[in-house]
């Protein structure tokens, strides 16, 4: 088997496991589903599940790496202005990185302390990534880049929660975009005078 086919097979297996796990979690509750049940339903060995997803919560947050590195991996020039542009692109696309999911998925997270804590951890990882980027670019500015990263990460977290809460309320996604857009514009506008230069 070629490297390309091997990588494709690995990706398909990972996606299948994640999809099966999410379906079981939503149906039966995160805490009540075991790794063995997921493996059986996905028709793979239990070790295959844990090789792809070392922690059970990784089965839910399979976009962990993208969540933590977004938007820093896409920033071209100004961290603040590029993040603002990327945020509105993701909001318009109703992307999971800014809080969009199905109501069942959102309720599953809300009802599980483990998953709620894991989501908070994702936000902390995103802040750490922003901090590393800004302090690396502006080492001469002392604590200010750390504060800029903290404020920007908080803004993204608050807006994520706004989308998430509306998903929980079964609000249609296009209405969520329309409602959150002006709130997000106001939030970025408030930060720009202080941190827009970063």
FIMAR-108478 format. One record per residue (C-alpha): residue in one letter; x, y, z. Coordinates in steps of 0.5 Angstrom, whole numbers, padded with zeros to 4 digits, always signed. Layout:
BEGIN
aXYZ
...
END
This chain:
BEGIN
x+0000+0000+0000
x+0003+0007-0002
x+0004+0012+0003
x-0002+0016+0000
x-0007+0011+0001
x-0004+0009+0008
x-0005+0016+0010
x-0012+0016+0007
x-0014+0010+0010
x-0012+0013+0017
x-0016+0019+0016
x-0022+0015+0014
x-0021+0011+0020
x-0020+0017+0025
x-0026+0020+0022
x-0031+0014+0023
x-0029+0013+0030
x-0030+0020+0031
x-0037+0020+0028
x-0039+0014+0031
x-0037+0016+0038
x-0040+0023+0037
x-0047+0019+0035
x-0046+0015+0041
x-0045+0020+0046
x-0051+0024+0044
x-0055+0019+0044
x-0053+0016+0051
x-0049+0021+0054
x-0042+0022+0054
x-0040+0019+0061
x-0044+0013+0060
x-0041+0011+0053
x-0034+0007+0054
x-0029+0006+0049
x-0030-0001+0048
x-0037+0000+0046
x-0034+0006+0041
x-0029+0000+0038
x-0035-0005+0037
x-0039+0000+0034
x-0034+0003+0029
x-0031-0005+0028
x-0024-0003+0030
x-0020-0006+0036
x-0020-0002+0042
x-0013+0000+0042
x-0014+0003+0035
x-0019+0008+0038
x-0014+0010+0044
x-0008+0010+0038
x-0012+0016+0035
x-0015+0019+0041
x-0011+0018+0047
x-0016+0022+0051
x-0024+0020+0051
x-0025+0028+0051
x-0021+0028+0044
x-0027+0024+0041
x-0031+0030+0042
x-0026+0035+0040
x-0023+0032+0034
x-0021+0039+0032
x-0017+0041+0038
x-0010+0042+0034
x-0014+0047+0029
x-0018+0050+0035
x-0012+0052+0039
x-0007+0054+0033
x-0013+0058+0030
x-0012+0064+0028
x-0005+0064+0029
x-0003+0059+0024
x-0007+0064+0019
x-0004+0070+0021
x+0000+0074+0016
x+0001+0081+0018
x-0003+0084+0024
x-0005+0079+0029
x-0011+0083+0031
x-0013+0085+0024
x-0012+0079+0021
x-0016+0075+0027
x-0022+0080+0026
x-0022+0078+0019
x-0021+0071+0020
x-0027+0071+0026
x-0032+0074+0021
x-0030+0069+0015
x-0031+0063+0020
x-0038+0066+0023
x-0040+0067+0016
x-0039+0060+0014
x-0042+0058+0021
x-0035+0054+0023
x-0034+0050+0029
x-0028+0054+0031
x-0033+0060+0033
x-0038+0055+0036
x-0043+0052+0031
x-0045+0045+0032
x-0052+0042+0032
x-0056+0043+0038
x-0055+0035+0041
x-0048+0036+0041
x-0048+0043+0045
x-0053+0040+0050
x-0048+0034+0050
x-0042+0038+0052
x-0047+0043+0057
x-0049+0037+0061
x-0042+0034+0062
x-0037+0037+0067
x-0031+0033+0063
x-0033+0036+0057
x-0034+0043+0059
x-0028+0043+0063
x-0024+0040+0056
x-0027+0046+0052
x-0025+0051+0057
x-0018+0048+0056
x-0018+0049+0049
x-0020+0056+0050
x-0013+0056+0055
x-0009+0053+0049
x-0011+0058+0044
x-0009+0064+0049
x-0003+0061+0050
x-0002+0060+0043
x-0003+0067+0042
x+0001+0069+0047
x+0007+0066+0044
x+0006+0069+0038
x+0005+0076+0040
x+0011+0076+0045
x+0015+0073+0040
x+0014+0078+0035
x+0014+0084+0041
x+0019+0082+0046
x+0021+0089+0047
x+0014+0091+0050
x+0014+0087+0056
x+0007+0085+0059
x+0003+0088+0054
x+0003+0083+0049
x+0001+0078+0054
x-0005+0083+0056
x-0006+0083+0048
x-0007+0076+0047
x-0011+0075+0054
x-0016+0080+0051
x-0016+0077+0044
x-0017+0070+0047
x-0022+0073+0052
x-0026+0076+0046
x-0026+0070+0042
x-0028+0066+0048
x-0034+0070+0050
x-0036+0070+0042
x-0036+0063+0042
x-0040+0062+0048
x-0045+0067+0045
x-0046+0062+0039
x-0046+0056+0043
x-0052+0059+0048
x-0056+0061+0042
x-0055+0054+0039
x-0057+0051+0046
x-0063+0055+0045
x-0065+0052+0038
x-0064+0058+0034
x-0063+0058+0027
x-0056+0058+0025
x-0057+0064+0020
x-0060+0068+0025
x-0055+0067+0030
x-0050+0070+0025
x-0054+0076+0024
x-0055+0077+0032
x-0048+0076+0033
x-0045+0080+0028
x-0046+0087+0030
x-0044+0084+0037
x-0037+0082+0035
x-0036+0088+0031
x-0037+0092+0037
x-0033+0088+0041
x-0027+0088+0036
x-0028+0096+0036
x-0027+0096+0043
x-0021+0093+0043
x-0018+0096+0037
x-0016+0103+0040
x-0011+0099+0046
x-0009+0093+0042
x-0010+0094+0034
x-0003+0096+0033
x-0001+0088+0035
END
